[in-house]
Amino acid sequence: MKVVPYIDQEGCIGCAICVEVCPMGVFLMGGDKAVVMRPEACSGCGICVENCPVDVITLKWADL
């Protein structure tokens, strides 16, 4: 089990702050929304959660 980020796509406003602040390069922009492209690279630091202006990113446990 590993902690990975999850983005509520309905609430994402496409600001790309998570893409900019993530030190592990987990996120990319997919059209007008942020997407989790490299969940295995997530360190679980939570900087994406702290910086999301609309609070749509959560960290969850997942089997990778």
C-alpha positions as CSV (number, residue, x, y, z in Angstrom):
1,M,0.0,0.0,0.0
2,K,1.1,3.5,-0.9
3,V,-0.3,7.0,-0.4
4,V,-1.3,8.5,-3.8
5,P,-3.1,11.7,-4.7
6,Y,-6.6,11.8,-6.0
7,I,-8.1,14.7,-7.9
8,D,-11.9,15.3,-8.0
9,Q,-12.1,16.2,-11.7
10,E,-15.5,17.8,-11.4
11,G,-14.1,20.4,-9.0
12,C,-10.7,20.9,-10.6
13,I,-10.4,24.5,-12.1
14,G,-7.3,23.8,-14.1
15,C,-5.1,26.3,-12.3
16,A,-2.0,24.0,-12.5
17,I,-0.7,24.9,-9.1
18,C,-0.4,21.2,-8.2
19,V,1.7,20.7,-11.3
20,E,4.0,23.6,-10.3
21,V,4.4,22.7,-6.6
22,C,4.8,18.9,-6.7
23,P,8.5,18.1,-6.2
24,M,8.0,14.6,-7.6
25,G,6.4,15.5,-10.9
26,V,3.3,13.5,-10.2
27,F,0.8,15.8,-12.0
28,L,0.4,17.0,-15.6
29,M,-2.2,19.0,-17.3
30,G,-4.6,17.0,-19.4
31,G,-6.5,19.5,-21.4
32,D,-8.0,22.0,-19.0
33,K,-7.7,19.8,-15.8
34,A,-4.8,18.5,-13.7
35,V,-4.3,14.7,-13.8
36,V,-2.3,12.3,-11.8
37,M,0.1,10.8,-14.3
38,R,2.8,9.3,-12.0
39,P,1.1,8.1,-8.8
40,E,4.0,5.8,-8.0
41,A,6.3,8.8,-7.7
42,C,4.2,10.4,-5.0
43,S,6.2,10.9,-1.7
44,G,3.0,11.6,0.3
45,C,4.3,15.1,1.3
46,G,0.9,16.7,0.8
47,I,2.1,19.9,-0.7
48,C,-0.5,19.5,-3.5
49,V,-3.3,19.2,-0.9
50,E,-2.1,22.3,0.9
51,N,-1.8,24.4,-2.2
52,C,-5.0,23.4,-4.1
53,P,-7.2,26.6,-4.0
54,V,-10.4,24.6,-4.4
55,D,-9.5,21.7,-2.1
56,V,-10.1,18.9,-4.6
57,I,-6.9,16.9,-4.0
58,T,-6.8,14.2,-1.3
59,L,-4.2,11.6,-0.5
60,K,-5.5,8.0,-0.4
61,W,-4.0,4.6,0.2
62,A,-3.8,2.5,-2.9
63,D,-2.2,-0.8,-4.1
64,L,0.2,0.0,-6.9
